[in-house]
Amino acid sequence: MKHSISVKDIKLYAHHGCLEEEKKIGGHYSVDVFIETDFTEAAEKDALDKTVDYVLVNQIVKEEMAIRSRLIESVGQRIMNSLKNAFESSEFEVVIKKLNPPINGDVALVSISIDSRC
């Protein structure tokens, strides 16, 4: 049986980007993590160690987002790798949204998505 867990809109401030201003000033980000797993045993036993602990998901996202990268694609891949190492029997989608990106135009956000469920 497959179940889903979502941890949405993890709000962070980070210094990712290719521009010097992004390195110095930073910007706002939002991260969503979608998890496909089987938590039947966790539900039956009311046992956190039998499911994906979303506190740890949040911690992983925060730790990886704190490591400066030029590309949010790199950050997304690090988050995916860390999640897969922490929760081996689950599949993930990671979405990183860079809010108000410093590009020449009125753009609310840019985002990347990495999906291991495909």
N, C-alpha and C positions, 0 to 999 in steps of 0.2 A: 504494500500500500504506500502511496506517496502522499506526503503532506507538504504544506508550504508555511514558511515563516518569513515575514518581511520586517526589515528594520529600515525605516524610511526617514529621509530628511535629516540625516546627521549633519548638523551645522558646524562648520569649521572655518577657521581663518588660517591660510597657509600662504607660502611664498613660491608658488609654481609659476613657470612661464619663461619665455625666451627673452623678454625685455628686462633691462636693468631696473626699471621702475617696479616691476613685479617682484624682482629679487629683494629690493629694498622695502617697498611698501606692503606687498602682499595683497591678498584679496579674499573675498568670501566664496565659500564652496558649500555644496550640499551633496551628500552621498546617500544612495539607496542601495541596500543589499537584499536580494531576493534569494531565498534558500529553498531547495527542494530536498526533502529528506523523508524518512519514515520515523515518526515519533510515536508509534503505537505503544511500544513498551514503556516509553516515558509517561504517556497518558495513563496507561493501566497501573503503573507503579508509582505515579506522581513523583518521578525521579529526574532531577535536572541533569544528572550525568548520562542519561539515555537520550538526550536531545541536543540541539544546538543552543548553546547559552548565548542569548543575544547581548548580554553584558560583555562577553568576550568578543563578539562581533564588533561592537562599538569600540572596544579597546583596540582591536586590530586596525580598524579604519583610522582611528586617531593617531596611532603610532606610525602607520605608513604615510599618512598625510603630513606628518611633521617632518618627514625627510624630503628636503627640497629636490625638485626635479624640473627640468625644462618643459617636459610634456606630461599632461595628465594621463596620457596613454600609459606611460611608465608607472605612474602611481597606481593606476587601475590594475596593471598586471601584478604589481607587488601585493596589493590588497588581495587579489584573487589567489596568488600563490600562498599567502599566509593563511587565508581561510581554508584552502584545500589541505594544508598541512595540519591545521587545528581540528578540522572536521572531515576526516577522510571519506566517509560514506555519504557525503552530501554533494549536491551540485549547486552552483551559484550563478547569479547575475549581479554584476557590480556596475552601477551607474554613477559617474562623477559629473556634477554640474558646476561649471565655473560661472559665477554670477557676475553680471556687468563686466564682461571681459573688455580689456583695453584695446579694442579694435576700432577702426575708423568707421563708426556707424552706431546707430541706436539699436543695440542688440541686448536682450535681456540675459541670455546665457548661451554658453556652448556646452556640449556634453559628449561624453564617450560612454560606451556600454561594452562590457565583456561578459559573455554568457558561456559558461561551461556546460550548460544543459543541452546544447545543440549537438 
